[in-house]
Amino acid sequence: MSAESTAPERSAVLILRVLLDGSLDDGLQARLTRSLDISTSEHQVTTATTVDEVCDGVRSWLEAFVLNDGSLGGDAPATAAKTAT
């Protein structure tokens, strides 16, 4: 952070766990554990079963962090729709 900057430094975390059980066509399992504010214990867990769903989840988390909208809601791919808190 530069001396001229007045914005506080922010941090976020994303943990991506993947497992390939069988072939890529039917065996990919991924779990994305995401938080936009590491100062709290709040986080969102989403599962995905395709490479595109994983990439979409990572992209939406990063965009939410960069845009600083504080929302992880609705950012999971429609086909991944398995979300736990």
C-alpha positions in Angstrom: 0.0 0.0 0.0 1.4 3.4 -0.9 1.8 6.2 1.5 -0.6 8.3 -0.6 -3.4 5.7 -0.4 -6.2 6.3 2.1 -8.1 3.1 1.6 -7.4 0.4 4.2 -5.8 -2.8 3.0 -8.2 -5.7 2.4 -7.7 -9.4 2.3 -9.9 -12.3 1.2 -9.4 -16.0 1.0 -10.5 -18.8 -1.4 -9.7 -22.4 -0.7 -10.1 -24.8 -3.6 -10.2 -28.5 -3.0 -10.5 -30.8 -6.0 -10.8 -34.6 -6.3 -10.8 -36.6 -9.5 -12.5 -39.9 -9.0 -12.6 -41.7 -12.3 -12.8 -39.7 -15.5 -13.0 -35.9 -15.9 -16.5 -36.4 -17.5 -18.1 -37.7 -14.4 -15.6 -37.8 -11.6 -14.6 -34.2 -10.9 -15.6 -32.9 -7.5 -14.5 -29.5 -6.3 -15.3 -27.5 -3.1 -14.7 -23.8 -3.0 -14.6 -22.2 0.4 -14.7 -18.5 0.1 -14.6 -15.4 2.3 -14.4 -11.7 1.3 -13.4 -10.6 4.8 -10.8 -12.7 6.7 -11.5 -10.7 9.9 -14.7 -12.7 10.4 -15.6 -16.4 10.4 -18.3 -16.0 7.8 -17.7 -18.0 4.6 -19.5 -19.7 1.8 -18.9 -23.2 0.6 -19.9 -24.2 -2.9 -19.4 -27.4 -4.8 -18.8 -27.8 -8.5 -18.5 -30.8 -10.8 -17.1 -29.2 -14.0 -14.0 -27.2 -14.8 -16.2 -24.4 -16.1 -18.2 -24.3 -12.8 -14.9 -24.1 -10.8 -13.6 -21.3 -13.0 -16.9 -19.4 -12.7 -16.9 -19.7 -8.9 -13.3 -18.4 -8.7 -14.1 -15.6 -11.1 -17.2 -14.4 -9.2 -15.3 -14.5 -5.9 -12.5 -12.4 -7.3 -14.8 -10.0 -9.0 -16.8 -9.5 -5.8 -13.5 -8.8 -4.0 -12.3 -6.3 -6.6 -15.6 -4.6 -6.8 -15.8 -4.6 -3.0 -19.6 -5.3 -3.0 -19.2 -7.6 0.0 -21.6 -10.1 -1.5 -21.0 -13.8 -2.3 -24.7 -14.5 -2.8 -25.7 -15.6 -6.2 -22.2 -16.0 -7.5 -22.2 -19.7 -7.9 -22.8 -21.2 -11.3 -26.4 -22.2 -11.8 -25.5 -25.8 -12.4 -23.4 -25.9 -9.2 -26.2 -24.9 -6.9 -25.0 -26.9 -3.9 -24.2 -24.3 -1.3 -23.7 -24.7 2.5 -23.0 -22.3 5.3 
